[in-house]
Amino acid sequence: MYATTYHKPKTLAEAVELYESSDEPSYLSGGHTLIPTLKSRLAAPAHLIDVRNIPELSGIEVTADKVIIGSATKHAAVAASKEIKAAIPALSGLAGSIGDVQVRHMGTIGGSTANNDPAADYPAAVLSLDAIVHTDRREIPADEYFQGLYTTALEPGEILVRVEFKIPDIAGYAKFRNPASRYSMAAAFVSRHRDGHVRVAITGAGNEGVFRWTEAEELLTENFSAEALEGLTIDPSGMMGDMHAPADYRAHLVAVMTRRAVQNLGGTHIL
Amino acid sequence: MSRVTITVNGTPQTRDIEDRTLLVQFIREHLGLTGTHVGCDTTQCGACTIHLDGEAVKSCTILAVAADGSRVTTIEGLAEGGRLHDVQQAFHEHHGLQCGYCTPGMIMASVDMIRRHDGMLDERTVRHELEGNLCRCTGYHNIVKAVLDAAGKHRAAHAVAAE
């Protein structure tokens, strides 16, 4: 790791001020993507601004129709929250399926959502649950937030403060993991919202990162069952292909995981 | 450079360190506590697992400066009064190791697991929750036996305490 200077601001204003007044700054949350990147010398921020001590970024709130999670909340805390488990069990299960125990004790929902790794779990939940991403300066609907590989609507210096999920009628999450890295090779988060419309978000597979599978959404809105998806396939040309899985295999997995999510509503199916 | 104070195995330790110092480097190189191992250095193998404010974490992926003011427990801090911790004793009795490289991390992860589940563990849960710790020797069987045995001792000790 190259030399860097660490800062631990206590307020949002102080963090933004540090970012704007520093050369080559980077925000740091749980660090479980950023620190490995720094150790490989793939990034070399001169200033690391740790946002975990900012009070607005903490806390879990569950209301009648929303689950609101502060961005510095660790995966383990989301997975352990009885309130979240009661409101959106698939979200609770998703958080409990990220990485491993030790990773979940450090990694945060804000870090995962801001990084938008194409194989990360949280982007699928944010997109399927029609969430609103709250930052230090605005509110961004999920449909406008994700903008491709590792790319989001966040501007330089903008801080992700909390994520506001809509509590659906019911939701399910199914993931096929790479057995070595435990990142998904294809995963589907399927939600039927209270107004009846269905949102299907796919992570781990698309070559532009997380995306909505609108053909599956239309079929499921008509008939909310795995049978409705019989025969539906997705074009492999939009899928990632790498040493772990070629594009046509990922396309196959997307269809299978979407059906499995519908067969496991109210929970998760992790392979 | 930053001055940090981390309470390691009950003793506050103050050092001036570079901000890029990893917590595992602080523990091994600045404090000389070499029981915590570096295996993969990429957050996968779990050999560097320690407890940070009571939770198992991978110390190769945390900046020491970010742990300023925290409590850390390493493998050296588990035994009390010359008596091995129940999890250490169980790994010894069940031969839950061969080369021993992964063992400090396995034990720290297992102590955390038994605590979180209050000893209520079955084989499936133990295998699942050890997915962040890699062992290239044992095939895990004796490790799992050791964790289940220690979990049973934890349950028994708490049942006695509750009476």
Chai-1 contact restraints between the chains, C-beta under 6 A:
chainA,res_idxA,chainB,res_idxB,connection_type,confidence,min_distance_angstrom,max_distance_angstrom,comment,restraint_id
A,M1,B,R20,contact,1.0,0.0,6.0,A-B,restraint_1
A,A3,B,R20,contact,1.0,0.0,6.0,A-B,restraint_2
A,T4,B,D19,contact,1.0,0.0,6.0,A-B,restraint_3
A,T4,B,R20,contact,1.0,0.0,6.0,A-B,restraint_4
A,T5,B,D19,contact,1.0,0.0,6.0,A-B,restraint_5
A,Y6,B,D19,contact,1.0,0.0,6.0,A-B,restraint_6
A,Y6,B,V65,contact,1.0,0.0,6.0,A-B,restraint_7
A,H32,B,T61,contact,1.0,0.0,6.0,A-B,restraint_8
A,I35,B,T61,contact,1.0,0.0,6.0,A-B,restraint_9
A,P36,B,T42,contact,1.0,0.0,6.0,A-B,restraint_10
A,P36,B,T43,contact,1.0,0.0,6.0,A-B,restraint_11
A,D50,B,A66,contact,1.0,0.0,6.0,A-B,restraint_12
A,D100,B,E131,contact,1.0,0.0,6.0,A-B,restraint_13
A,D100,B,G132,contact,1.0,0.0,6.0,A-B,restraint_14
A,V101,B,E129,contact,1.0,0.0,6.0,A-B,restraint_15
A,V101,B,G132,contact,1.0,0.0,6.0,A-B,restraint_16
A,Q102,B,T49,contact,1.0,0.0,6.0,A-B,restraint_17
A,Q102,B,A56,contact,1.0,0.0,6.0,A-B,restraint_18
A,Q102,B,V57,contact,1.0,0.0,6.0,A-B,restraint_19
A,Q102,B,K58,contact,1.0,0.0,6.0,A-B,restraint_20
A,Q102,B,G132,contact,1.0,0.0,6.0,A-B,restraint_21
A,H105,B,E55,contact,1.0,0.0,6.0,A-B,restraint_22
A,H105,B,V57,contact,1.0,0.0,6.0,A-B,restraint_23
A,M106,B,V57,contact,1.0,0.0,6.0,A-B,restraint_24
